[in-house]
């Protein structure tokens, strides 16, 4: 069955995961293989609960062993029939755009037209040394490879040259898709230049918000709309990717999620040299207007609705799961998010 591309004006609710290694019932961490098998079950559950999107972000670490997201998404596609499947994100800077196109065009075929891709520059940079790229070329790699990917989406003979890979001289790349170009987003974490680039290529905008007040991204939504108009591009949706967790009560959700989230952010802060979170900053992030969407189904639904409204967005993807959380709590989160949170958000956004 072929599925049409999503309506840019429709509110859609999804899940993103980085494939974080979770724990068994006895507190022991899953192996990498079991983590990956668990991801397939999570994607199937997302489909069963009526969610619109399920995305897997590319990472190459012991805690997040998801180096081949498209393979896992294909396994999910074989067991589902409705949920759209995509990356969250694909680090295009350290990949070959031709192979990215081919992999996701193949996923599109396997899934009957349900593939999407979110391209990112790589906030986690472990893939650069792994594949032999120089971080000194960070900006050039992203700019050139996004430009090439935009050409590939036209599914016509491509003539392109740059400094980051061999040129293409009138070559056609296969396979062709059945339902038109693969919906493509750019993940943006704080760069106005990236917002403008996204509009210039006619891609959709995914705002990656992991801390602070969500409303500070509202100028990016306005800039995106203005840039689309300037470049003569049609309207494109704005999405939000933000961390969170759903449980029966607010207190249970915080207790299950926050220790693992805080530990991960502190670890990353040491690696990247930024200030670690404080109890006060975490409390603000959990509170109204903050980036963390944690709580009971009603609490999370109200916060997602406020975030979408504040940012003029129509898509929300909850980044769920953290290293050290129990797999059982992650599955309960998906169940509650799909069966209770998503319907509430759609109802609130419709004004009914």
URPEVEN-V275468 format. One record per residue. N is the residue number from 1. PSI is psi in whole degrees, -180 to 180 (none if undefined). D_FIRST is the distance of its C-alpha to the first C-alpha in whole Angstrom. Layout:
((N,PSI,D_FIRST) (N,PSI,D_FIRST))
This chain:
((1,130,0) (2,140,4) (3,132,7) (4,160,10) (5,151,13) (6,149,15) (7,122,18) (8,-16,21) (9,-9,23) (10,141,21) (11,125,23) (12,145,20) (13,128,22) (14,-175,21) (15,142,23) (16,145,24) (17,149,26) (18,11,28) (19,34,28) (20,137,32) (21,120,33) (22,176,34) (23,152,36) (24,178,36) (25,-24,38) (26,5,41) (27,-1,41) (28,141,41) (29,145,38) (30,152,35) (31,167,35) (32,-42,32) (33,-43,30) (34,-34,30) (35,-44,29) (36,-41,26) (37,-37,25) (38,-36,26) (39,-39,24) (40,-44,21) (41,-37,22) (42,-41,22) (43,-39,19) (44,-43,17) (45,-39,20) (46,-42,19) (47,-44,15) (48,-30,17) (49,1,20) (50,14,17) (51,156,18) (52,-32,16) (53,149,17) (54,118,18) (55,146,20) (56,125,23) (57,140,26) (58,125,27) (59,162,31) (60,45,33) (61,168,36) (62,-37,37) (63,-23,36) (64,81,32) (65,50,31) (66,72,28) (67,-12,28) (68,68,25) (69,-38,23) (70,-30,20) (71,-44,20) (72,-41,20) (73,-35,17) (74,-38,15) (75,-39,17) (76,-40,15) (77,-37,12) (78,-18,12) (79,10,13) (80,168,11) (81,-5,8) (82,-45,9) (83,137,12) (84,145,13) (85,131,15) (86,-178,18) (87,158,21) (88,57,24) (89,175,26) (90,126,26) (91,86,29) (92,-28,29) (93,-35,33) (94,16,33) (95,174,30) (96,117,29) (97,-33,27) (98,-45,26) (99,-36,25) (100,-47,23) (101,-47,21) (102,-42,20) (103,-44,19) (104,-26,17) (105,-36,15) (106,-43,15) (107,-38,13) (108,-40,11) (109,-47,10) (110,-39,10) (111,-1,8) (112,39,5) (113,26,8) (114,10,10) (115,146,13) (116,166,16) (117,136,20) (118,121,23) (119,138,26) (120,158,29) (121,-19,33) (122,78,34) (123,-30,36) (124,122,36) (125,17,37) (126,-21,38) (127,-21,35) (128,-55,38) (129,-29,40) (130,-37,38) (131,12,37) (132,31,40) (133,147,40) (134,124,43) (135,-19,42) (136,-19,45) (137,19,42) (138,-53,40) (139,-44,39) (140,-42,39) (141,-47,36) (142,-48,34) (143,-50,35) (144,-41,35) (145,-33,31) (146,-41,30) (147,-44,31) (148,-42,30) (149,-39,26) (150,-38,26) (151,-40,27) (152,-34,24) (153,-21,22) (154,-18,23) (155,42,22) (156,168,25) (157,132,28) (158,127,29) (159,118,33) (160,145,34) (161,151,37) (162,-166,38) (163,-6,40) (164,-9,38) (165,165,36) (166,151,37) (167,163,36) (168,132,33) (169,85,35) (170,27,32) (171,145,30) (172,136,26) (173,135,24) (174,158,21) (175,160,18) (176,151,16) (177,162,13) (178,-27,11) (179,21,11) (180,-177,15) (181,144,17) (182,125,16) (183,126,17) (184,134,21) (185,157,24) (186,127,27) (187,125,29) (188,129,32) (189,-3,35) (190,19,38) (191,114,38) (192,-34,39) (193,-37,38) (194,-35,35) (195,-47,34) (196,-42,35) (197,-44,34) (198,-46,30) (199,-41,31) (200,-38,32) (201,-7,29) (202,24,27) (203,169,25) (204,159,25) (205,123,27) (206,115,27) (207,115,31) (208,110,31) (209,116,34) (210,-7,36) (211,164,39) (212,-165,42) (213,130,41) (214,-33,37) (215,-19,39) (216,-13,41) (217,-5,37) (218,-39,37) (219,-29,39) (220,-40,36) (221,-42,34) (222,-42,36) (223,-40,37) (224,-46,33) (225,-43,33) (226,-41,36) (227,-39,35) (228,-44,32) (229,-43,34) (230,-41,37) (231,3,34) (232,28,33) (233,149,29) (234,165,27) (235,139,27) (236,148,25) (237,154,25) (238,132,27) (239,164,26) (240,132,28) (241,120,28) (242,150,31) (243,156,32) (244,179,32) (245,140,32) (246,134,32) (247,-179,34) (248,-37,36) (249,162,39) (250,-43,40) (251,-42,42) (252,-41,40) (253,-44,37) (254,-43,40) (255,-35,42) (256,-34,39) (257,-44,37) (258,-43,40) (259,-42,43) (260,-40,40) (261,-45,39) (262,-42,42) (263,-41,43) (264,-43,40) (265,-38,41) (266,-40,45) (267,-44,44) (268,-37,42) (269,-35,45) (270,-40,47) (271,-35,45) (272,-5,45) (273,27,48) (274,166,47) (275,133,49) (276,160,48) (277,153,47) (278,168,49) (279,-37,49) (280,-43,50) (281,-36,47) (282,-39,44) (283,-39,46) (284,-39,45) (285,-33,41) (286,-30,41) (287,-177,42) (288,132,41) (289,-12,40) (290,167,40) (291,-23,37) (292,124,36) (293,82,34) (294,135,36) (295,-163,36) (296,167,36) (297,-43,32) (298,-41,34) (299,-47,36) (300,-40,33) (301,-43,31) (302,-38,34) (303,-41,35) (304,-43,31) (305,-43,32) (306,-41,35) (307,-48,34) (308,-42,31) (309,-46,33) (310,-34,36) (311,2,34) (312,33,32) (313,158,29) (314,-1,25) (315,137,24) (316,126,25) (317,118,25) (318,120,27) (319,109,28) (320,161,29) (321,142,31) (322,154,34) (323,131,36) (324,-15,38) (325,158,36) (326,144,35) (327,-34,32) (328,-42,32) (329,-33,33) (330,-43,30) (331,-39,28) (332,-39,29) (333,-47,29) (334,-44,25) (335,-49,25) (336,-39,28) (337,-43,26) (338,-41,23) (339,-23,24) (340,-49,27) (341,-52,28) (342,-47,24) (343,-37,25) (344,-43,29) (345,-46,28) (346,-40,25) (347,-46,28) (348,-41,31) (349,-26,29) (350,-13,29) (351,10,32) (352,none,32))
